[in-house]
Structure formats: structure tokens, C-alpha cells
């Protein structure tokens, strides 16, 4: 039976139940593609449940990395980051135990064995980190709330936070599964149906252009002192330069990974992408709906085309292509 549940009912107090019911309806009304908005709102809900000094969401990528697209510490946004995890931190613990980690389990030994987050001059005195799962039970990532004060999280707060984590996982996993399904569809004649560095650069350029236009509109509105106007002008110049540099950076990207990936058939591309996720042969066969022999045939051809000796090497090369 899931922790904190009795006959399917979450064991939380009445006030917490009201908070979560409101959260459910607001999350349902959010734009599903606005993940930042989702994370922002979930953090706000967590702050209603208990003291939250540090909050982050991380997603596994490849065999040993975690990407953290969203984090807050002491009310300030923390820059997104990517870290390689080792055998002793929270990520390894979650992979092994497949359940919520609480500071009280080991007085924070696992928490402090990993990469520190938030204000590194302080040390968390309580923490709850909940795993995020795909529908097939595979670990997708994690969501964590931490406090600089001890005993901040009782069972009621932990159960409510687990409920929030399940809600986040459903939203994110559904989109992840949709992307996986789309990747299996035939692409255009020249371009594989995957997210590439070109897509990322185009997105960044468009977002920077939007910021540039907002700064320009603020300047056109007038009624500001010279110092503010000078800073906005500097922001516009920086945005323009960054847009130009982003495009030029693409000229320096190694085209080898892209050339090798495009040399694969669409079916082989589907296999190669799943290698990045660490799928074994049985998982590949199940995911793609083909026989194990077909998987072996695809892998043999992929290794030959890539002129590499192992699937791990292919996965690294495909990862470089997808990440740019």
C-alpha cells in the first residue's frame, strides 16, 4: 500500500486536503506546455504546507546525469544546472530504493553526500525528496523541498508533497511519452523528427528577441531616468549580440553526430534514441513493438554505421547530437 494511504484515501488533515484540492483544479487549468509555470505553482503550494527554504526539480538524462530546470533558494530563482551523480547521493539512493527520501532516515547523510544545492554556505536541516516515475515505473526524476530548520516536515507534509509529486509526474511523463511516440513516426524527407540543437537555438533566439522588444517598448514609453534608460539600452545591445552569437555558434558545432544519426533509417533512429535512455534489448523490443531479433539486427547495423564498438558509445554520440 502506498505510504500515507488507507484504502485509497490520502491520510492528511482537513486543511491540507483543501489546499491540495485547490491545487489540483489550478494545475488542471494550467497550460501543460508551461512547465516553468507548473513548477512555480507547485513550489507555492509546497510553501503552504510547510517551511520551504530550498526547492528544486531534476530529471535524469543518460546514464549518469541530472538536469535541474527549476530551483529556488530563500525566495530567489536558482540558475538551471546539470550535474553528474555518483554512487552516494540522493539520485543513487532514489534509483536503488524507488521511494521518498527523508532527512530523518539517516540524519541527512545521503543528502549531504551529493551535489549541494541552494546556498552552499548553509546546510539543510530537513529535507524530503520524492521520486518522479513514468507510467511504466521507470524513474524519471525527482522533486525536493528542504529547510534550514530541523523537524520542518511531519508525515502530513510529506504525504501532501508526495501527492504533488505524483501530479507533476503525470503532467511531465505524459508529454515525455507523447514525444517518444512522435519520434517513432516517419519524419520529413531530410529532417528526423527529434529535438535538435537547431530547435534549441531557434527557441533561445526567439525568447531573446522577445526580451529585446520588451526592453525597447519600455524605452519608448519614456518617463524614466537616464540611468534606467542606459541599462535598458545595454540590455538591448546584449540581446542583439547574443542572438548573433547563437547563430555563429552553430557553425562551430561538430556535424559528425548529426551526419551519423541521419545516416540511420527511421527505425534505426528510434532504436538509437532509446539507447540514450539506457534501454536494454528487451525494453527496446517492448517499446518499439518488434522482436528481440529485429532489435539485434538494428543494433548491429547501427554499430557498423557508427564504426563504434559498443551501444554506450553510440548513446554518447546520439546524446551529443540531440543536445547539440
C-alpha positions in Angstrom: 0.0 0.0 0.0 1.4 3.5 -0.9 2.7 5.4 2.1 0.1 7.6 3.7 -2.8 5.9 2.0 -5.6 3.8 3.6 -8.0 2.1 1.2 -7.0 4.6 -1.5 -7.6 7.7 0.7 -4.6 10.0 1.4 -4.2 10.4 5.1 -3.8 14.2 5.5 -5.6 16.7 7.7 -8.6 18.7 6.5 -6.7 22.0 5.9 -4.1 20.2 3.8 -6.9 18.5 1.8 -8.4 21.8 0.9 -5.0 23.1 -0.3 -4.5 20.1 -2.5 -8.0 20.2 -3.9 -7.5 23.8 -5.0 -4.0 22.9 -6.3 -5.5 20.0 -8.4 -8.0 22.3 -10.2 -5.4 25.1 -10.8 -2.9 22.6 -12.2 -5.5 21.2 -14.5 -6.2 24.7 -15.8 -2.5 25.5 -16.4 -1.1 25.4 -19.9 0.5 21.9 -20.0 3.5 23.2 -22.1 4.3 25.8 -19.5 6.5 23.7 -17.2 8.0 26.7 -15.5 4.6 27.9 -14.6 3.8 24.4 -13.3 6.9 24.2 -11.2 6.4 27.7 -9.9 2.9 26.9 -8.7 3.8 23.6 -7.1 6.5 25.4 -5.2 4.0 27.9 -4.0 1.7 25.1 -2.9 4.6 23.4 -1.0 5.2 26.6 0.8 1.6 26.5 2.1 2.3 23.0 3.5 5.5 23.7 5.4 8.6 25.8 5.6 10.5 25.6 2.2 13.9 27.3 2.0 15.2 25.3 -1.0 13.1 23.7 -3.7 14.2 22.0 -6.9 13.1 19.7 -9.7 15.5 17.4 -11.5 15.3 15.0 -14.4 17.5 12.0 -15.3 19.3 12.1 -18.6 21.5 9.4 -20.0 23.4 7.1 -17.6 24.7 9.4 -15.0 23.4 13.0 -15.4 20.6 15.0 -13.8 19.3 18.2 -15.3 17.7 20.7 -12.9 15.5 23.1 -14.9 13.9 24.7 -11.9 15.2 25.6 -8.4 14.6 28.2 -5.7 16.6 29.1 -2.6 15.4 31.6 0.0 12.9 33.1 -2.4 15.3 33.6 -5.3 15.5 31.7 -8.5 18.5 29.4 -8.8 20.2 29.1 -12.2 19.3 25.8 -14.0 22.2 23.3 -13.9 23.3 19.9 -15.0 25.3 17.6 -12.6 26.8 14.1 -12.9 25.7 12.0 -10.0 27.8 9.5 -8.1 27.0 6.3 -6.1 26.3 8.0 -2.7 24.0 11.0 -3.2 20.2 11.3 -3.4 19.9 10.3 -7.0 21.7 7.0 -6.5 19.6 6.4 -3.4 16.3 7.0 -5.3 17.4 4.7 -8.1 18.1 2.0 -5.6 15.1 2.3 -3.2 12.5 3.7 -5.6 10.8 5.6 -2.8 10.8 9.0 -1.0 13.9 10.1 0.8 13.6 11.8 4.1 16.3 13.6 6.1 15.2 11.7 9.2 16.2 8.4 7.7 19.9 9.0 8.1 20.2 12.5 9.6 20.9 13.8 6.1 23.9 11.6 5.3 22.6 10.8 1.7 21.6 14.4 1.2 25.0 15.7 2.1 26.8 13.1 0.1 25.5 14.6 -3.2 26.0 17.8 -5.1 24.8 20.7 -2.8 22.0 22.9 -4.0 20.9 26.4 -3.0 23.0 28.5 -0.6 26.1 26.4 -0.2 27.1 28.4 2.9 24.2 26.8 4.7 23.3 23.2 5.3 19.8 21.8 5.1 18.4 20.5 8.5 15.4 18.8 7.0 14.6 17.5 3.5 12.1 15.5 1.5 12.9 14.3 -2.0 10.2 12.4 -3.9 10.9 10.3 -7.0 9.0 11.0 -10.2 8.1 8.0 -12.2 6.9 7.3 -15.7 3.8 5.2 -16.1 5.9 2.1 -16.8 7.5 2.6 -13.3 10.9 3.9 -14.7 12.4 6.7 -12.6 12.0 10.0 -14.5 13.4 12.5 -11.9 12.8 14.0 -8.5 11.3 16.9 -6.7 12.7 18.1 -3.4 11.9 20.6 -0.6 14.4 21.4 2.0 14.6 23.6 5.1 17.4 25.2 7.1 15.4 24.5 10.3 15.2 20.9 11.7 11.9 19.0 12.0 10.2 21.1 9.4 8.4 18.1 7.7 6.0 15.9 9.5 4.2 13.0 8.0 1.3 15.1 6.9 3.5 17.5 4.9 5.4 14.5 3.4 2.2 12.8 2.2 0.9 16.0 0.7 4.2 16.6 -1.1 4.2 13.1 -2.5 0.7 13.8 -3.9 2.0 16.9 -5.5 5.0 15.0 -7.0 2.6 12.4 -8.5 0.7 15.2 -10.1 3.8 16.7 -11.6 5.0 13.3 -12.8 1.7 12.7 -14.6 1.9 16.0 -16.5 5.6 15.7 -17.4 5.5 11.9 -18.1 2.5 12.3 -20.4 4.4 14.9 -22.5 7.5 12.7 -22.5 5.5 9.7 -23.7 3.9 11.9 -26.4 7.4 13.0 -27.6 8.6 9.4 -27.6 5.5 8.4 -29.7 6.2 11.3 -32.1 9.8 10.2 -32.5 8.6 6.9 -33.9 6.6 8.5 -36.7 8.1 8.9 -40.1 9.9 12.3 -40.3 10.2 14.6 -43.2 12.5 13.6 -46.0 15.6 15.3 -44.7 15.0 16.1 -41.1 14.5 13.5 -38.3 11.5 14.1 -36.0 13.6 14.8 -32.9 14.6 17.8 -30.9 17.9 19.1 -32.1 20.4 21.8 -31.3 18.9 23.8 -34.2 15.5 23.8 -32.5 17.1 24.8 -29.2 18.9 27.7 -30.8 15.8 28.9 -32.6 13.9 28.9 -29.4 16.6 30.8 -27.5 16.9 33.3 -30.3 13.1 33.9 -30.3 13.0 34.3 -26.5 15.9 36.8 -26.5 14.2 38.7 -29.3 11.1 38.9 -27.1 13.1 40.3 -24.2 14.8 42.8 -26.5 11.4 44.0 -27.7 10.1 44.3 -24.2 13.1 46.5 -23.3 12.6 48.6 -26.4 8.9 49.1 -25.6 9.8 50.2 -22.1 12.3 52.8 -23.5 9.6 54.0 -26.0 7.2 54.5 -23.1 9.6 57.1 -21.6 9.2 58.6 -18.1 12.3 57.0 -16.8 15.6 58.4 -15.5 18.7 58.4 -17.6 20.4 55.6 -15.6 17.5 53.2 -16.2 17.3 54.1 -19.9 21.0 53.4 -20.2 20.6 50.0 -18.6 17.8 49.1 -20.9 19.8 50.2 -23.9 22.6 48.0 -22.7 20.2 45.1 -22.3 19.0 45.6 -25.9 22.6 45.6 -27.2 23.5 42.5 -25.3 20.4 40.7 -26.6 21.2 41.6 -30.2 24.8 40.4 -29.8 23.7 37.2 -28.1 21.3 36.4 -31.0 24.1 36.9 -33.5 26.5 34.8 -31.4 24.0 32.0 -31.1 23.8 31.6 -34.8 27.5 31.8 -35.3 28.0 29.2 -32.5 26.0 26.7 -34.6 28.8 27.0 -37.3 31.2 25.6 -34.7 29.1 22.6 -33.7 30.6 19.3 -34.7 28.5 18.0 -37.6 29.7 14.4 -37.1 26.9 13.3 -34.7 24.2 14.8 -36.9 25.7 13.2 -40.1 25.9 9.7 -38.4 22.4 10.0 -37.0 20.8 11.0 -40.3 22.6 8.0 -41.9 20.3 5.7 -40.0 16.9 4.6 -41.2 13.9 5.9 -39.2 13.5 2.6 -37.4 17.2 2.6 -36.5 16.9 6.2 -35.3 14.1 5.1 -33.0 16.5 2.5 -31.5 19.4 4.9 -31.2 17.2 7.5 -29.3 16.1 4.8 -26.8 19.8 3.8 -26.3 20.3 7.3 -24.8 17.6 6.4 -22.2 19.6 3.3 -21.3 17.1 0.7 -22.6 18.2 -2.9 -22.8 17.3 -5.2 -25.7 14.1 -6.5 -24.0 12.9 -2.9 -23.2 13.7 -1.8 -26.8 11.7 -4.7 -28.2 8.7 -3.9 -26.0 8.9 -0.1 -26.6 9.2 -0.4 -30.3 6.8 -3.4 -30.7 9.3 -5.5 -32.6 11.0 -8.8 -31.9 14.3 -9.2 -30.0 15.9 -10.5 -33.2 14.9 -7.3 -35.0 16.4 -5.2 -32.2 19.7 -7.2 -32.5 19.7 -6.6 -36.3 19.1 -2.8 -35.8 21.9 -2.6 -33.2 24.3 -4.5 -35.4 23.7 -2.1 -38.3 23.9 1.0 -36.1 27.3 -0.1 -34.7 28.5 -0.7 -38.2 27.4 2.7 -39.5 28.8 4.5 -36.5 32.0 2.5 -36.7 31.9 2.0 -32.9 32.3 -1.0 -30.6 29.5 -0.6 -28.0 26.0 0.7 -27.6 27.2 3.0 -24.8 29.5 4.8 -27.3 26.6 5.1 -29.8 24.4 6.5 -27.0 27.0 9.1 -26.2 27.2 10.2 -29.8 23.5 10.4 -30.2 23.3 12.4 -27.0 25.7 14.9 -28.4 23.5 15.2 -31.5 20.3 15.7 -29.5 21.9 18.1 -27.1 23.9 20.0 -29.7 
